[in-house]
């Protein structure tokens, strides 16, 4: 089972990270100004999985595959890490779909 970890940065902003069952970072969110909005972002992330709202991308410089999770309002919710191949990136999106909906929330802020 995966988990969403809520963290607070040194400048007072919050963000979440989705950790897969193998303890791998799958997604890292954008920064939020409050804990409440960060928790709302987690809920939106879980809800948007129903529609598989992912955009597959490649970096311009090294052609490293990665993906973003997009909310229904087309805002970016989170970004993945860089992957060595498009196949590895696609497997990571499958991991997100499989573990995020039932992921627990661990607040470390």
Secondary structure, DSSP 8 states (H G I E B T S, - for coil): --EEEEEE-TTS-EEEEEE-TTS-EEEEE--BSSHHHHHHHHHHHHHHGGGT-EEEEE-TTT--EEEEEE-TTS-EEEE---BSSHHHHHHHHHHHHHHSTT-EEEE--
